[in-house]
Amino acid sequence: MGCCDDPTEPVKINRTDVARIQELHGNLVRDLFTCDPEKVMLKQLKQASTYLTELAALNAFYVSVREQAIKQLEKQSLTVLQQIIDREPESKIGQSAKQRIEYLNTDHGLLGKIFN
């Protein structure tokens, strides 16, 4: 009876997981209300998914958050970096995106470090 997951069954959530998520959410909301939102965003960016990092690089309100997000993007996000350059080629953010693309297109592995 318990060999396979039944997609028609509702997902059972552990109460401790719910409590942990509620606490994390509460802490985030508290930080947003009582701290500098820019610092809170920079802190959250460190653990964000690739999608959220790309979103921050494209649209974050604070320039520092956008720049940090751009620095975190990897090769799979080259189209997002190009999109930033196309939207704002002469801005500081556009220049950061260009630099990140150049960095990602050079080999920075062990052999790249030896021969560059």
C-alpha positions in Angstrom: 0.0 0.0 0.0 2.8 2.5 0.7 5.2 1.8 -2.2 4.3 4.8 -4.4 3.1 8.3 -4.0 -0.5 8.8 -5.1 -0.8 12.2 -6.9 -4.4 12.4 -5.9 -3.6 12.3 -2.2 -3.1 15.8 -0.6 0.4 16.5 0.5 0.8 16.0 4.2 2.8 18.8 5.9 4.7 18.3 9.1 3.5 20.7 11.9 7.1 21.5 12.8 7.8 22.5 9.2 4.8 24.8 9.2 5.9 26.4 12.5 9.5 26.9 11.2 8.2 28.6 8.0 5.8 30.8 10.0 8.7 31.8 12.2 10.9 32.6 9.2 8.1 34.6 7.6 7.5 36.5 10.9 11.2 37.3 11.3 11.4 38.6 7.7 8.4 40.8 8.1 9.7 42.1 11.5 13.1 42.9 9.8 11.4 44.7 7.0 9.4 46.9 9.4 12.3 47.6 11.9 15.5 47.4 9.8 16.9 49.0 6.6 15.0 47.3 3.8 18.0 47.5 1.6 20.1 45.4 4.1 17.3 42.9 4.5 17.1 42.4 0.7 20.9 42.0 0.4 20.7 39.4 3.2 17.9 37.5 1.5 19.7 37.7 -1.8 22.4 35.5 -0.5 20.0 32.5 -0.2 17.7 33.3 -3.1 17.0 31.0 -6.0 18.4 31.7 -9.4 15.0 33.0 -10.5 14.7 35.4 -7.6 18.3 36.6 -8.2 17.5 37.2 -11.9 14.4 39.1 -10.9 16.4 41.2 -8.4 19.0 41.9 -11.1 16.3 43.1 -13.5 14.0 45.1 -11.2 15.2 45.6 -7.7 14.6 49.2 -6.4 18.0 49.5 -4.8 21.0 49.8 -7.1 23.2 47.9 -4.5 20.8 45.0 -4.6 20.8 44.9 -8.4 24.6 45.0 -8.5 24.9 42.2 -5.9 22.4 40.1 -7.8 24.3 40.6 -11.1 27.5 39.5 -9.3 25.8 36.3 -8.3 24.4 35.3 -11.7 26.0 32.4 -13.5 26.2 31.3 -17.2 22.6 30.0 -17.3 21.6 33.7 -16.7 23.4 35.2 -19.7 20.1 36.1 -21.4 19.0 38.1 -18.3 22.4 39.9 -18.3 22.0 40.7 -22.0 18.4 41.9 -21.3 19.8 44.4 -18.7 22.4 45.6 -21.1 19.7 46.1 -23.8 17.5 48.0 -21.5 20.1 50.3 -20.0 23.4 50.1 -21.9 25.0 53.3 -20.5 23.9 53.0 -16.9 26.0 51.7 -14.0 23.8 48.6 -13.9 24.3 48.0 -17.7 28.1 48.3 -17.2 28.0 45.8 -14.3 26.1 43.4 -16.5 28.7 43.8 -19.3 31.5 43.1 -16.8 29.7 40.0 -15.5 29.2 38.6 -19.0 32.9 39.2 -19.8 33.8 37.4 -16.5 31.6 34.5 -17.3 32.9 34.1 -20.8 36.5 33.8 -19.7 37.7 30.5 -18.2 38.1 30.8 -14.5 38.7 27.2 -13.7 42.1 25.8 -12.6 43.5 25.8 -16.2 42.1 29.3 -16.8 43.9 30.6 -13.7 47.2 28.9 -14.8 47.2 30.2 -18.3 45.6 33.7 -17.8 
